[in-house]
Amino acid sequence: MSDVFVSYARADEAHADRVAAALSAAGYQVWRDDQLPAHRAYADVIEERLKSAAAVVVLWSAESAKSQWVRAEADAARSSGTLVQATIDGSIPPLPFNQIQCADLRDWSGGTDEPGWRKLADSVRSLAGAPAAKEQRPARRGGGSRRTTICVLPFENMSGDAEQEYFSDGISEDITTDLSKISALGVVARNTAFTFKGRSVNLCDLAQELGASHILEGSVRKAGGRVRINAQLIDGISGEHVWAERFDRDLEDIFAIQDEISSAIVKALKVRLLPSEREALERRGTSDVQAYKLYLLARQYWTTGNHGDIRREERVMRICARAVEIDPYYAQAWALLANAQSNLRYTFCCEVDDGFAAAHTALAIDPTIAEAHLPMVRRLEERGQHEQADTVLSEAIRLGPESWEVNKEAGRTALFRRDLGTAKRHYEKAVELMDSDFQAWGTLATCYHALGDAENVQRAAEMMVSEAEKAVQQDPSNGAALGILAGGHALLGAEETARAWMERAVLIDPDNMLMRYNFACVLAGHLGDGDGALNMLEPVLAAATEYHVRIAQTDPDLESLRDSSRFRLMVDRARKRLGLAEPIAVVAV
């Protein structure tokens, strides 16, 4: 168990060392980000440690006040009631943290009897208890007087058909979503839980690692019109069953089964539901099982399909169209349909509806669906109505701060305007929510590179390679993954490997313009090959949609080509072909 989490800016590491050493000497277990394991995603580990810590000590300074990471960690601690603040250079904590008491460690020499330290230590003790007393308790990173935390592992697909994986995954995600609606429960992020899919693990060790007091595991067997679901709730310390049940029902009862599982967990853990939470648990997007199955299938294509391949959007659009035909009031299916249409219209320049009507339908049924706002953002952006687009995007972020799609769209919009700090922040959140998204990792690497953050470029490049390799193993023709794979190797200094992947990819999928565009970015931005980049980019701009022409004018990876007369001529020809106005103004890096 980590009793105390220490949050600080990298420039203040020496101060953090002294604070951590003093807390450790007092008997607390202290965690800092220098203890990050090599095999885990940065954002996932940070989130888990924040949730499991009894006290979060934030060291404010002029530098840390500017850090998005420190602010985010402080905000999470403030929300959970674990925040302890100290200023190390006299800086006043930024809003809204300046309304909370703050210890003064400006002149602290490391002594435990100094006023500033006594104030900080007293606050830690009030949250985490006396270290000696805590040593008598079982080591659980999430137990004690803190709220119960549950991890829903992906339910195993026992149907004997790999194509049914979408169904078992969808049920696991829905149960996670249901439990997340209960304020008295902490729930391990879906993305974190799914990293253990298909792995044989010791559940007690897993609970310790994730800071979970309980683990929910299960299996799904679907055959014809019947479904069998086994579920068991395990105590994270003893490994004993708290609750277990087998549901052998008609497929039509799938929603009732999910409700029963959530209700059984609430009862077993003696959790009290607020009336609004009980109402939220009972609310379902559809009561039609066939529409539900289709939505889960479309969602799987959306999250794991070949990004950049038009067939992904076409499949999602067809499947969702059938789902809303079956249930015209299925708001989530309307929202996913809208986003697929929007991509087809603006990314692939297809003559289809831009998703505006489908998005409005979704919001008319359920105005709380954040993703349904995104096609409207895209339409307004494309029409140059940036202020209106910002208003709609702000509403989407308010409704869905934990939405993968919303954060990607917010990042894309910011990058388009060369607001690299905002783009970075949203893409960091996107990969936190879906660390398999190699495309987001690639764009995040672009942000880090443009901002001169070499350490994080390295980290993002490693994730680009690992996640893109998995996608290529599943689909060797995935042009988007091949492009990210080459880019990741280039960022890691393996130029020969990067060029080998590019050569292979162009042979496999010569007409994939998004892939060629990514290769141009690799050549120009990371391999210093301007001529190679222009050769790769020329057929792209000759046939590009308006979206890609606009992106080419602002992409940081193409910065080295801006003064090239050949590049300017290619862009001018593309703009004239599409009837675009003068190049848009950009925010300086």
C-alpha positions in Angstrom: 0.0 0.0 0.0 1.2 3.5 -0.8 0.0 5.7 2.1 1.2 8.9 0.6 1.5 10.0 -3.1 3.8 12.9 -3.7 3.0 15.2 -6.7 5.6 17.7 -8.0 7.1 19.3 -11.1 10.3 17.7 -12.5 12.3 20.8 -11.7 11.4 20.4 -8.0 12.7 16.8 -7.7 15.2 17.7 -5.0 12.4 19.1 -2.8 10.3 16.0 -3.5 13.2 13.8 -2.5 13.4 15.5 0.9 9.7 15.4 1.5 9.5 11.7 0.5 12.5 10.8 2.7 11.0 12.5 5.8 7.6 10.8 5.3 9.3 7.4 4.8 11.4 8.0 8.0 8.1 8.7 9.8 6.9 5.2 8.8 4.7 6.0 5.8 5.0 4.2 2.5 5.6 6.9 -0.1 5.1 6.7 -3.9 6.5 9.0 -6.5 6.6 8.7 -10.3 10.2 7.7 -10.2 8.8 4.3 -9.2 6.8 3.7 -12.4 7.1 0.1 -13.6 8.5 -0.4 -17.1 5.7 -2.6 -18.3 2.7 -0.3 -17.4 1.2 2.7 -19.1 2.2 6.0 -17.2 -1.4 7.4 -17.0 -2.9 4.1 -15.7 -0.3 3.7 -12.9 -0.7 7.4 -11.8 -4.5 7.0 -11.7 -4.3 3.8 -9.6 -1.8 5.3 -7.2 -3.9 8.4 -6.8 -7.0 6.4 -6.0 -5.2 4.1 -3.5 -3.3 6.8 -1.6 -4.6 7.9 1.8 -3.0 11.3 1.3 -1.7 13.1 -1.8 1.0 15.7 -1.0 1.2 18.4 -3.7 4.3 20.5 -3.8 3.4 23.9 -5.3 6.0 26.1 -7.0 6.1 28.4 -10.0 6.9 25.4 -12.1 4.3 22.9 -10.7 1.5 25.5 -11.0 2.1 25.4 -14.8 2.1 21.6 -15.0 -1.0 20.0 -16.3 -0.1 16.7 -14.6 0.3 18.3 -11.2 -2.9 20.2 -11.5 -4.8 17.1 -12.6 -3.3 15.1 -9.7 -4.2 17.9 -7.3 -7.8 18.0 -8.7 -8.2 14.3 -8.3 -7.0 14.5 -4.7 -9.3 17.5 -3.9 -12.3 15.5 -5.3 -11.5 12.5 -3.1 -10.7 14.5 0.0 -7.0 13.4 0.2 -5.3 16.7 -0.8 -2.4 18.0 1.4 -0.7 21.2 0.0 2.7 22.8 0.6 4.4 25.6 -1.2 8.2 25.2 -1.6 9.0 28.7 -3.1 6.3 30.9 -1.7 4.0 30.5 -4.7 0.3 30.7 -4.0 -1.5 27.6 -5.3 -3.5 28.3 -8.5 -7.3 28.4 -8.6 -9.2 26.6 -7.1 -6.6 25.2 -4.8 -5.8 28.6 -3.2 -9.0 28.3 -1.2 -7.4 25.3 0.7 -4.9 25.5 3.6 -1.3 25.2 2.4 1.8 24.4 4.5 4.9 26.7 4.0 8.1 24.8 3.2 10.0 27.7 1.7 12.8 27.6 4.3 12.4 24.0 5.4 15.7 22.4 6.1 14.4 18.9 6.6 13.7 19.1 10.3 10.5 17.5 11.6 10.0 20.1 14.3 9.7 23.1 12.0 6.3 24.8 11.8 5.8 24.2 8.0 6.6 20.5 8.3 4.5 20.0 11.4 1.5 21.4 9.6 2.0 19.1 6.6 2.7 16.0 8.8 -0.4 16.7 10.9 -2.5 16.8 7.7 -1.0 13.6 6.5 -1.6 11.9 9.8 -5.3 13.0 9.9 -5.8 11.3 6.5 -3.5 8.3 6.7 -3.5 7.7 10.4 -0.4 7.0 12.6 2.1 4.9 10.7 2.5 2.5 13.6 -1.2 1.8 13.8 -1.4 1.2 10.0 1.3 -1.4 10.1 -1.1 -3.7 12.0 -3.6 -3.6 9.3 -3.5 -5.9 6.2 -1.7 -4.3 3.3 -4.5 -3.2 1.0 -4.2 -0.3 -1.4 -7.8 0.7 -1.4 -9.3 -0.6 1.8 -9.4 0.6 5.4 -11.8 3.5 5.9 -11.5 4.5 2.2 -14.2 3.6 -0.2 -14.4 0.1 -1.7 -12.8 -0.3 -5.0 -13.7 -2.9 -7.6 -12.0 -4.1 -10.8 -14.2 -5.8 -13.4 -12.0 -8.1 -15.4 -13.0 -8.8 -19.0 -15.5 -11.7 -19.0 -14.1 -14.7 -20.8 -15.8 -15.6 -24.1 -16.8 -19.3 -23.8 -18.9 -19.5 -26.9 -16.2 -21.3 -29.0 -16.4 -18.6 -31.6 -13.9 -15.8 -31.6 -16.3 -13.6 -33.5 -18.5 -13.5 -30.3 -15.7 -11.7 -28.4 -17.5 -8.4 -28.9 -20.4 -9.6 -26.9 -18.5 -10.7 -23.8 -16.4 -7.6 -24.0 -19.5 -5.4 -24.3 -21.1 -7.0 -21.2 -17.9 -6.4 -19.2 -17.8 -2.8 -20.2 -21.5 -2.3 -19.4 -21.1 -3.7 -15.9 -18.1 -1.4 -15.4 -20.1 1.6 -16.6 -23.0 0.6 -14.3 -20.8 0.3 -11.2 -19.1 3.6 -12.1 -22.4 5.4 -11.5 -22.3 4.5 -7.8 -20.5 7.3 -5.9 -19.7 5.0 -2.9 -17.7 2.6 -5.2 -14.3 3.2 -6.7 -14.0 1.4 -10.1 -10.7 0.5 -11.8 -10.7 2.1 -15.3 -11.9 -0.2 -18.1 -8.6 0.3 -20.0 -6.6 -0.9 -17.0 -8.8 -3.9 -16.5 -8.6 -4.9 -20.1 -4.8 -5.1 -20.1 -5.3 -8.4 -18.1 -7.5 -9.9 -20.7 -6.6 -13.5 -21.5 -3.9 -13.6 -18.8 -3.7 -16.0 -16.0 -3.2 -13.9 -12.8 -3.3 -14.4 -9.1 -6.3 -12.3 -8.1 -4.9 -11.3 -4.7 -1.7 -10.1 -6.3 -3.8 -8.3 -9.0 -5.9 -6.6 -6.3 -2.8 -5.4 -4.5 -1.3 -4.1 -7.8 -4.5 -2.2 -8.8 -5.4 -1.0 -5.4 -8.7 -2.9 -5.6 -10.5 -4.3 -2.6 -12.6 -6.7 -4.8 -12.3 -8.3 -8.2 -15.3 -9.3 -10.4 -14.6 -12.0 -12.9 -16.8 -14.1 -15.1 -17.5 -15.8 -18.4 -20.1 -15.6 -21.1 -21.4 -18.5 -23.3 -23.8 -17.5 -26.0 -25.5 -20.1 -28.2 -28.5 -19.5 -30.3 -31.1 -17.8 -28.2 -29.6 -18.8 -24.9 -26.9 -17.2 -22.8 -25.0 -18.5 -19.7 -23.1 -16.0 -17.6 -21.0 -17.0 -14.6 -19.9 -14.2 -12.3 -18.0 -14.1 -9.0 -17.0 -11.3 -6.7 -13.6 -12.0 -5.0 -12.2 -10.4 -1.9 -8.9 -8.9 -2.9 -7.1 -9.8 0.4 -8.4 -13.3 1.3 -9.2 -14.5 -2.3 -12.5 -15.8 -1.0 -15.8 -15.6 -2.8 -18.0 -12.8 -1.6 -20.7 -13.6 -4.1 -21.1 -16.0 -7.0 -23.9 -16.8 -9.3 -24.7 -18.6 -12.6 -27.3 -17.1 -14.9 -28.7 -19.5 -17.5 -31.4 -17.6 -19.4 -32.9 -16.6 -22.8 -30.8 -14.0 -24.6 -33.8 -11.7 -24.2 -33.0 -11.5 -20.5 -29.4 -10.1 -20.9 -30.4 -6.7 -19.5 -32.0 -8.2 -16.5 -28.9 -10.3 -15.9 -26.7 -7.2 -16.0 -29.0 -5.5 -13.5 -29.0 -8.5 -11.2 -25.2 -8.6 -11.2 -24.9 -4.9 -10.3 -27.6 -5.2 -7.6 -25.9 -8.3 -6.2 -22.6 -6.5 -5.9 -24.2 -3.5 -4.3 -25.9 -5.8 -1.7 -22.8 -8.0 -1.1 -20.6 -4.9 -0.5 -23.4 -3.2 1.6 -23.2 -0.1 -0.5 -25.9 2.5 -0.2 -27.4 3.8 -3.4 -28.6 7.4 -3.8 -32.1 7.6 -5.5 -30.5 9.1 -8.6 -27.9 6.3 -8.8 -30.6 3.6 -8.5 -32.5 5.4 -11.4 -29.3 5.6 -13.5 -28.6 1.9 -13.0 -32.1 1.0 -14.3 -31.7 3.2 -17.4 -30.8 1.3 -20.5 -30.2 2.7 -24.0 -32.4 0.0 -25.6 -34.6 -2.8 -24.5 -34.1 -4.7 -27.8 -31.5 -7.4 -27.6 -30.9 -7.5 -31.3 -30.3 -3.8 -31.5 -28.0 -4.1 -28.5 -25.9 -6.9 -30.1 -25.5 -4.8 -33.3 -24.4 -1.8 -31.3 -21.8 -3.8 -29.5 -20.5 -5.2 -32.8 -20.3 -1.7 -34.3 -18.6 -0.4 -31.2 -15.9 -3.1 -31.5 -15.3 -2.2 -35.2 -15.1 1.5 -34.2 -12.5 1.0 -31.4 -10.4 -1.8 -32.9 -10.8 -1.4 -36.7 -8.4 -0.1 -39.2 -8.3 3.6 -38.7 -7.8 5.2 -42.1 -9.5 2.4 -43.9 -12.8 3.6 -45.3 -14.3 0.2 -44.7 -14.3 0.7 -40.9 -16.6 3.7 -41.2 -18.8 2.0 -43.8 -19.2 -1.1 -41.6 -20.1 1.0 -38.5 -22.6 3.1 -40.5 -24.3 0.0 -41.9 -24.5 -1.8 -38.6 -25.7 1.2 -36.6 -28.3 2.0 -39.3 -29.7 -1.4 -38.8 -29.7 -1.0 -35.0 -31.7 2.2 -35.1 -34.0 0.7 -37.7 -34.8 -2.0 -35.1 -35.0 0.5 -32.2 -35.5 4.1 -33.4 -35.0 5.4 -29.8 -31.5 3.9 -29.3 -29.6 7.1 -28.7 -26.1 5.5 -28.4 -26.5 3.8 -31.8 -27.6 7.1 -33.4 -24.6 8.9 -31.9 -22.1 6.2 -33.2 -23.9 6.4 -36.6 -23.4 10.1 -36.6 -19.7 9.9 -36.0 -19.2 7.3 -38.7 -21.1 9.5 -41.2 -19.1 12.6 -40.1 -15.8 10.8 -40.8 -17.0 9.5 -44.1 -18.0 13.0 -45.2 -15.1 15.0 -43.9 -12.1 12.6 -43.8 -12.9 10.5 -46.9 -15.0 13.1 -48.8 -17.8 10.7 -49.4 -21.2 11.9 -50.6 -23.0 11.0 -47.4 -24.9 12.8 -44.7 -22.4 14.5 -42.4 -24.0 13.0 -39.3 -25.7 16.2 -38.2 -29.2 14.8 -38.4 -28.3 11.5 -36.6 -26.5 13.5 -33.9 -29.6 15.7 -33.4 -31.7 12.5 -33.1 -29.4 11.1 -30.5 -29.5 14.3 -28.4 -33.3 14.6 -28.7 -33.5 11.1 -27.1 -30.7 11.5 -24.6 -29.1 15.0 -24.3 -26.4 13.7 -22.0 -24.5 11.8 -24.8 -21.2 13.7 -25.1 -20.1 12.0 -28.4 -23.3 13.1 -30.2 -21.9 16.7 -30.2 -18.8 15.8 -32.1 -20.3 15.7 -35.7 -21.7 19.2 -35.0 -18.2 20.4 -33.9 -16.8 18.9 -37.2 -19.4 20.6 -39.3 -18.9 24.0 -37.7 -15.1 23.7 -38.0 -15.3 22.8 -41.7 -17.5 25.9 -42.2 -15.0 28.2 -40.4 -17.4 28.8 -37.5 -14.8 28.3 -34.9 -16.4 30.1 -32.0 -19.6 28.1 -32.4 -17.5 24.9 -32.7 -15.7 25.8 -29.5 -19.0 26.2 -27.6 -20.3 22.8 -28.8 -17.0 21.2 -28.0 -16.9 22.7 -24.5 -20.3 21.1 -23.9 -19.1 17.7 -25.1 -16.1 17.9 -22.8 -18.4 18.9 -19.9 -20.6 15.9 -20.5 -17.8 13.5 -21.3 -14.5 14.4 -19.7 -13.7 10.6 -19.6 -14.8 10.0 -23.2 -12.1 8.7 -25.5 -13.8 10.1 -28.6 -14.4 13.5 -27.0 -10.8 13.9 -26.0 -9.5 12.8 -29.4 -11.7 15.4 -31.1 -10.7 18.1 -28.7 -7.0 17.2 -29.3 -7.5 17.1 -33.1 -9.2 20.6 -33.1 -6.5 22.1 -30.9 -3.7 20.6 -33.1 -5.4 21.9 -36.2 -5.0 25.4 -34.7 -1.5 24.7 -33.5 -2.5 25.0 -29.8 0.0 22.2 -28.9 -0.4 22.4 -25.1 -4.1 21.8 -25.3 -3.7 19.1 -28.0 -1.2 17.4 -25.8 -3.4 17.4 -22.8 -6.4 15.9 -24.6 -4.3 13.3 -26.4 -2.7 12.3 -23.1 -6.2 11.7 -21.8 -7.2 9.8 -24.9 -4.3 7.3 -24.5 -5.1 7.0 -20.8 -8.6 5.9 -21.7 -7.6 3.7 -24.7 -3.8 2.9 -24.6 -4.2 0.6 -27.6 -5.0 3.7 -29.8 -1.7 3.8 -31.7 -3.0 6.7 -33.8 -3.4 8.9 -30.7 0.0 7.8 -29.5 1.4 9.0 -32.9 -0.2 12.4 -32.6 0.9 12.7 -29.0 4.5 12.0 -30.1 4.1 14.8 -32.7 3.0 17.2 -29.9 5.9 16.2 -27.6 8.4 16.5 -30.5 7.1 20.0 -31.4 7.3 21.0 -27.7 10.9 19.7 -27.3 9.9 17.0 -24.7 12.4 14.3 -25.7 11.7 12.1 -22.7 8.0 11.8 -23.5 8.7 11.4 -27.3 10.6 8.3 -26.4 7.8 6.9 -24.3 5.2 7.7 -26.9 7.3 6.1 -29.7 7.6 2.9 -27.7 3.9 2.7 -27.3 3.4 3.5 -31.1 5.6 0.5 -31.9 4.1 -1.9 -29.4 0.4 -1.1 -30.2 0.8 -0.8 -33.9 2.7 -4.1 -34.0 -0.4 -5.8 -32.4 -2.7 -4.2 -35.0 -0.5 -5.4 -37.9 -0.4 -8.9 -36.5 -4.2 -8.9 -36.6 -4.4 -7.2 -40.0 -1.1 -7.1 -42.1 -2.8 -4.6 -44.5 -3.7 -2.0 -41.8 -2.1 1.0 -43.5 -2.7 3.3 -40.5 -0.9 0.9 -38.2 2.0 0.5 -40.7 2.4 4.2 -40.9 2.5 4.6 -37.1 4.9 1.6 -36.8 7.3 3.3 -39.2 7.0 6.6 -37.4 7.7 4.9 -34.0 10.8 3.2 -35.3 12.0 6.5 -36.8 11.5 8.3 -33.4 13.5 5.6 -31.7 16.4 6.1 -34.1 15.9 3.0 -36.1 15.9 4.6 -39.5 16.6 1.4 -41.5 13.7 -0.4 -39.8 11.4 2.6 -40.4 12.2 2.7 -44.1 11.8 -1.1 -44.4 8.3 -0.8 -43.0 7.4 2.1 -45.3 8.6 0.2 -48.4 6.6 -2.9 -47.4 3.5 -0.8 -46.6 3.5 1.1 -49.9 3.7 -2.3 -51.7 0.8 -3.7 -49.7 -1.5 -0.6 -49.8 -0.3 1.9 -52.4 -3.5 3.9 -52.5 -3.9 4.5 -48.8 -3.5 8.3 -48.7 -3.6 8.6 -44.9 -0.7 6.1 -44.7 1.3 8.0 -47.3 0.6 11.3 -45.4 1.9 9.7 -42.2 5.0 8.5 -44.0 5.6 12.1 -45.3 5.5 13.3 -41.7 8.0 10.6 -40.7 10.4 11.5 -43.5 10.1 15.3 -43.0 9.8 15.5 -39.2 12.0 12.7 -38.0 14.4 11.5 -40.7 15.3 14.8 -42.3 14.4 13.6 -45.8 12.6 16.6 -47.3 12.7 15.2 -50.9 11.4 11.8 -49.8 8.6 13.5 -47.9 7.6 15.6 -50.9 7.6 12.5 -53.1 5.4 10.8 -50.6 3.1 13.8 -50.2 2.6 14.7 -53.8 0.0 12.1 -54.7 -1.7 12.7 -51.4 -2.3 16.4 -52.0 -3.2 15.8 -55.6 -6.2 13.7 -54.5 -6.6 15.0 -50.9 -9.8 16.0 -49.2 -10.2 19.5 -47.8 -9.5 18.1 -44.3 -6.0 16.8 -45.3 -5.1 19.9 -47.2 -5.9 22.0 -44.1 -4.0 19.7 -41.8 -1.0 19.8 -44.1 -0.8 23.5 -43.7 -0.5 23.3 -39.9 1.0 19.9 -39.1 4.2 20.4 -36.9 5.8 17.4 -38.5 5.8 19.2 -41.9 7.4 22.3 -40.5 10.6 21.7 -42.4 8.7 21.8 -45.7 7.1 25.2 -45.2 9.7 27.2 -47.1 9.9 24.7 -50.0 8.6 26.2 -53.2 7.6 22.7 -54.3 5.5 22.1 -51.1 3.8 25.5 -51.5 3.0 24.8 -55.1 1.5 21.4 -54.2 -0.7 23.0 -51.5 -1.8 25.9 -53.8 -2.8 23.4 -56.5 -4.8 21.4 -53.9 -6.5 24.5 -52.5 -7.5 25.7 -56.0 -8.8 22.3 -56.9 -11.0 22.3 -53.8 -11.9 26.0 -54.0 -10.4 26.8 -50.6 -9.6 30.2 -49.3 -6.1 31.4 -48.3 -4.2 29.3 -45.8 -5.6 29.6 -42.3 -3.8 31.5 -39.6 -2.1 29.4 -37.0 -1.0 29.8 -33.4 2.7 30.0 -33.0 4.4 27.0 -31.3 
